[in-house]
Amino acid sequence: MAKRQYGVTVVVAVLLLVGGKESAALPIRTTDPNVGIFSGTAALGRVEFVEASRPGVDVSATIVPTVLLYSPTTYSAFGIVVPYVEKRLKLKGKGEEFTRGLSDIMLLGRYKFFSLPQRQAWNQAALQFTLKLPTGPTDRGVSLPVPPSVKRALQPGTGSTDFIFELTGGRFTTRYNLLANIGYRLNTEDDNITFGDRFFVNTDIEYFLFPWWTRQYGQEVISLLEFSFVHAERDQLKNMGVPNNGGNSFFLAPGLQWIVSERFLVETSIQFPLSQDLTGKQPKLDQSVLVGVRFVY
């Protein structure tokens, strides 16, 4: 039986917006169709810490992406993501490896193609496209006896140009929000290695608690229940499938948000697997804890 492991995510997001304020609930793990009810410029920072393991193997990563966004209209947004990563692999009785550096830069664009206001409700849908460029280093030395695909996975960058396509939609009301997004990540080849493509689906149910609190103090407490499905294809080495990777995973993530004011939000989310049908012997994530705050200026 695999040793129990935990993934812990700590998020500190700073949102700088020019020309307006935002107080509506935001999904934590699901892509939001909103590009803002106003135009402006935004900057977000995030710190993510992830751990996974199986008997004799421990893997961890710290990811710190910096995001700059620009919304020229209320229907479109463009952004750049510059991540810093630290990765560690420990093999029992054989030692460990540690790499760090700037990872691959990502460029994204989102277009809200549908917006239908109704009485006490608002329906929206958007398309998002993300382009990952091979800007991160792939030449960090790895001395552990691991396959080439694992050595490449330890690098700050992947060396490949990848594409992420997403369709997202939602219904927003005064008491609850319903959101969902579906996406596909297409990975390309570099140095005879191709990381497996990924198909994913996320859903989010948000319910506004304590309406009396909102009426009296102007604050909101929202409960969230997010569901995720991920199908990962096997990595390819010289056009042949690599063992011990790929598979299907279902996750459930209850969460809570406290909108203290129009400019300050606190949130937390605990994600755990409903099932993980993975190929071969590979680390499984048992739990992911996310805590975040967002400031609006």
N, C-alpha and C positions, 0 to 999 in steps of 0.2 A: 504493500500500500504506500502511495506517495506521501511524503511528509507534508503536513499542513503548512500552507504559506499564506501570506497576506500581502495585498497590494494597497498601499496608502498613498493618496493623492492630496496634496495641499495646494490650493489655488488662491492666489492673491491677484485680483484683476483690477486694473485702474482704467476707467473709461473716461476719455476726454471728449466731450461733444460740444460742437459749436452750433449755436442757433436753437437749442431746445433742451427739454428735460424728458426723462423717461421713468415711469413708475410701474409699468406693467410687469407681471411675472415673466421670467425668462427660463427656457428649458436649460437643464444642466448638462445633459449628455446628448440631447437630440438637437439637430440643426434647426434653427429658427427661421421661418420664412420671412420674418421681419427684416427690413433693411433700415428701419427707423421710421418714425412718423414725421421726421424732419430730415433735412440734409445737414451734413457736417463732417468733422474729422474726429477719429477715435484712435486711442492707443490702449492696448491691453497687455498685461504681463501675467504669466502663469508659471507655477512651479509644480511639477508632477513627479512623484516618487512611486515606483512600481517594483514589486518583488514577486518572484515565482521560483518554484523549485520542484524537484523530484529527488528520489533517493540518490545521494552522492553528487547532486548538481544544484547549485544556487545561482540564480540570475537576478540582477537588479539594474535599474536604470533611473536616472534623474534627468528630467526634461524641462527646460526653461525656455519656452517660446516667447518672443516679443512680437506683437501683432500691431501693425499700423493699418488703419482703415480710412477710407474716404467715401462718402456718400454724396455724389453730385446732385442726386434727386431722391425723392422718397421711394423710388422704384429700383434703384440700382446702388451697388456698393462694390468697391474694389479694395484689395488689401494685399499686404506682404507679410509673411511670417518668417522670422529669423530665429531658429531654435539653437539653443546650446544644450549639449547632452553629455552625460557621464554614464558609462556602461561598465558593468562588472560581471565576470563569470568566474565561479569557484567550483573546481572539481575536487572532490574528496580524495586526499592522498596524492594529488598531482599538482596542486598549486592554484593560483588564480591570475586573472588578467584584468587590467583596468585601462579603459580608454576614455578620452574626453576631447571636446572641441566643438566648434560650430558645426551644426548639421546642415542638411540640405535646405535651401531657401524655397519657400512656396509662395506662389502668386495665386490669388483667388478673385473671382468675380461672382456676384450674385445679382439676379434680376427677378424682381417680383412681377410676374406676368398676370396675376389675378388678385383682385381686391374687391370684395363685395361687402359694404357696410349694411347691417340690418339693425332692427330694433334691439338694442342691448346685446349686439353680437357683431363680429367682424370676421369674415372668412378671407384667408389669404393663401397664396401658393407661390413658390419661387423655384428657380433653377440656380444651382451653384456649380461652378467649375473651378477646380484647383489644379494647378500645374506645379509639380515638384521638380526642381532643377538639380543637377548633380554638382552642387557647389561644395559639399562637405568632403573632408579628406577620407581616403580609403586605403591609406598606406601605413596605418599604425601597426607596429610589430606585434604579433601574437605568437607566443612560443608554446602554448598548450597544444597537445595532440588532438586537435578537433578538425572536423571536415572543413573544406574551403567555404561552404555556405555559412557555417557558424563563424569562421574568421571574418567573413564579410559583414555578418550581422553585428559583430562587435565594433565595427568601424563607425565613426560619427556620421559619415555619409554612406549612401548605397551605391553611388557611381552611376545610377540610372536616372533617366527622365521618366517620371510617372504621371498618370492622369487620374483625377478623381471626379466622377460625375454624380451629382445628387439632385433629387427632386424632393422638395419639402412642402408641406402644407399644414394649415392649422385653422381651428375655429376658436375665437376668443370671445368670451362673454364676461359678464360682471361677477359670476360665481365660479365658473370653471373654464379651463382651456383644454383643447384636444389637439395634439400635434403628432405628426409622423413624418419620417423621411426615409427614403430608399436610395442606396448608392452603390457604386461599383468603382473599385480602385484597380486600374490597369497598370501593371508594372512591366518595365521593359528590361532588356538584357544588358549586362556590362561584364566584361571579362569572363564570358561563358556562364555567368550566374544570373538567373532570373528569379526574384522572389515571387512567390505565388500571388496571383490576383485575389482580391477580396470582394465579396458581395455582402452588404450589410443592410439591416432594417432596424430603425429605432422608432419607438412610440413613446408618447409622454401624455399623461393625464394629470392635470393640475386642478386643485380645488381650493378655493379661498375660504379659509377658516375664520371664525370669530368676526363676523361682520360688524358686531357692536364695537369691537376694538377699532375697526377702521373708521366708523362714524364718530367715535369719541376722541381718538388720538391721531387719526389720519395715517395710521400704519396698517400694514397688511401681513398676514401670516398665511403662507400657501403650502399645501402638501402636494408632493409630486410622486408619481409612480411611473418609472421609465423601464421599458422592456427593450432588450437588444438581442438581435440574432446576427451572427457573423459566420460566414462560410469562407474558409481560407483554402485556396488551392495549394498543392505541394510546390515547394521550390524546385527549380530545374537547374541542373548542372550539366552542361554540354548536351542540352535537350533531353536529359533523362531525369526522372523524378527522384528527389532526395528523400530518403526514409526519415521517419520520426518528425514529420511536420505536416501541417494542414489538418482540416477537420471542421466540425461544426460546433458552435457554442451558443447557448441561450443564457442570457443574464437578466436579472430583475434588480432594479435599483430604486427603493423608496428614498425620498428626499424631503427636505423642508427648507423653505425660504422665508426670511423675515425682512420685509421691506421697511426699514426704519424710517426712511424719508425718501423724497424724490431723488436724493443724491446718494443714498447709502443702502446697500443690500447685503445681507449675510445669508449664506446657504450651506447646506451639507447634503451629501448623498452617499448611501452605502450600497454598493453593488455586489451581488453574489451570484454564482452560477446556478441555474436550474438544471443544466446538463452540459457536459463537455464530451463530445464524441470525437476525440483526437486520434490521429494516425500515429501508431508506434509509441515509443517512450519519450514523452516530451513534458516539460513543466506545465502544471495546471494552476491557474489562478483561483484561489478559494474566495477571496474577498478583496474588494477595492473600496477604500474610504476616501471621500472627497469633501474638502472643506474650503469654502471660498468667501471672499468679500468683494464687492464691487463699489467703486466710487464714481459718481457722475459729477462733472464740472461744467 
